[in-house]
Amino acid sequence: MTKLTKSKIDALEIKSKDYFIWDSELPGFGIRVFPSGRKKFVLQYRHSRKSRRMMIGRHGAITLDQARKLAIQALAKIGQDIDPLQERAERRDALTVKELADRFEAEHIAVHLKATTAKEYRRNLKLFILPAIGRMRITDVTRVFPVR
């Protein structure tokens, strides 16, 4: 185990099977070298007694310093008993605003509202909300205005 540097990463040889080189300064941080020559930064950690391996990013797409900062941020979350891989999966699997609007229409508008109010709700969804943010994940929707 040695400290990872850009020159050491560039000099890594390609083998017939993928392999890992671990950083001596940051525990669990390393790089995975694939037989194709592709190199990816990884972080291996334990959460809830399970060993987990998280891909941070591809070498070349992000720098070593960026990957190290992302690994430190992930380790900080792990220290707070938050699993970064679980967090990533939840964000990926979150509903879109369109899916939520369809559910809202079926479970609330159609059941609880009078006809004219329901018509106005559907119009607002169709004209304003769905064109603007319909494809966004609900976890990515934030307040645009500053809170006073």
C-alpha positions in Angstrom: 0.0 0.0 0.0 1.3 3.3 -1.1 -0.1 6.8 -1.4 -2.0 7.1 -4.6 -0.7 9.8 -7.0 -1.7 10.6 -10.5 1.7 9.3 -11.9 1.3 6.0 -10.0 -2.2 5.6 -11.3 -1.2 6.3 -14.9 1.7 3.8 -14.6 -0.5 0.9 -13.4 -0.3 -2.0 -15.7 -3.3 -3.8 -17.3 -3.6 -7.5 -16.2 -5.9 -10.3 -17.4 -8.1 -9.8 -14.3 -9.2 -6.7 -12.5 -7.3 -5.8 -9.3 -7.3 -3.1 -6.6 -4.6 -0.7 -5.4 -5.3 0.7 -2.0 -4.3 4.1 -0.7 -2.1 4.2 2.4 -3.4 7.5 3.7 -7.2 7.1 3.4 -8.5 3.8 4.7 -10.7 1.9 2.2 -9.9 4.3 -0.6 -8.4 2.8 -3.7 -8.5 2.3 -7.5 -9.8 -0.7 -9.4 -8.0 -1.5 -12.7 -10.0 -3.5 -15.2 -8.6 -5.7 -18.0 -10.0 -3.2 -20.5 -7.7 -0.5 -19.1 -10.5 1.4 -17.4 -9.7 2.6 -13.9 -12.3 3.5 -11.3 -11.9 5.0 -7.8 -13.6 2.9 -5.1 -14.3 3.1 -1.4 -14.6 0.0 0.6 -16.2 0.3 4.0 -18.3 -1.6 6.6 -21.8 -0.6 7.6 -24.1 -2.6 9.8 -21.5 -5.5 9.8 -21.6 -5.7 6.0 -18.6 -5.0 3.8 -19.7 -2.6 1.1 -17.8 -1.3 -2.0 -18.8 2.0 -3.6 -17.7 3.2 -7.0 -16.8 6.9 -6.7 -16.0 7.7 -10.3 -13.9 6.9 -13.3 -10.3 8.0 -13.5 -10.1 10.7 -16.1 -13.7 11.8 -15.6 -12.8 13.0 -12.1 -9.3 13.7 -10.7 -7.6 11.9 -7.8 -8.2 14.9 -5.5 -11.9 15.1 -6.3 -12.2 11.3 -5.7 -10.4 11.6 -2.4 -12.8 14.5 -1.3 -15.8 12.4 -2.3 -14.4 9.4 -0.3 -13.9 11.6 2.7 -17.5 12.9 2.5 -18.7 9.3 2.2 -16.6 8.3 5.3 -18.1 11.2 7.2 -21.6 9.9 6.4 -20.6 6.5 7.5 -19.3 8.0 10.8 -22.9 9.4 11.3 -24.3 5.9 10.7 -25.6 6.8 7.2 -24.9 4.3 4.4 -23.9 6.2 1.2 -24.8 3.3 -1.1 -28.3 3.0 0.5 -28.7 6.8 0.2 -27.7 6.6 -3.5 -30.2 3.7 -4.1 -33.1 5.6 -2.5 -32.3 8.7 -4.5 -32.3 6.6 -7.7 -35.5 4.8 -6.9 -37.5 7.9 -5.8 -40.7 8.7 -7.6 -40.8 11.4 -10.2 -43.1 14.4 -9.8 -45.2 13.0 -12.7 -45.7 9.6 -10.9 -46.6 11.5 -7.7 -49.0 13.7 -9.6 -50.7 10.6 -11.2 -51.1 9.1 -7.7 -52.4 12.4 -6.3 -54.9 12.6 -9.1 -56.2 9.0 -8.5 -56.2 9.0 -4.7 -57.1 12.6 -3.9 -58.5 14.6 -6.7 -60.9 12.0 -8.1 -62.1 11.0 -4.6 -62.2 14.1 -2.4 -62.8 17.1 -4.6 -65.9 18.6 -6.3 -65.9 18.6 -10.1 -64.9 22.2 -10.6 -62.1 22.1 -8.1 -60.8 18.8 -9.5 -60.8 20.4 -13.0 -58.7 23.3 -11.8 -56.2 21.0 -10.0 -55.8 19.0 -13.2 -55.4 22.1 -15.2 -52.7 23.4 -12.9 -50.9 20.1 -13.0 -51.1 20.0 -16.8 -50.1 23.6 -17.6 -47.7 24.5 -14.9 -46.3 21.8 -12.7 -45.7 18.8 -15.0 -44.0 20.8 -17.8 -41.7 22.6 -15.4 -40.7 19.8 -13.0 -42.6 16.6 -14.1 -39.4 14.7 -14.9 -37.6 15.5 -11.7 -37.3 13.1 -8.8 -39.2 14.3 -5.8 -36.0 14.1 -3.7 -34.4 16.7 -6.1 -37.3 19.2 -5.8 -36.3 22.1 -3.5 -37.7 25.5 -2.6 -36.7 28.1 -5.2 -37.4 31.2 -3.1 -35.4 32.3 -0.2 -37.2 31.7 3.1 -38.1 34.9 4.9 
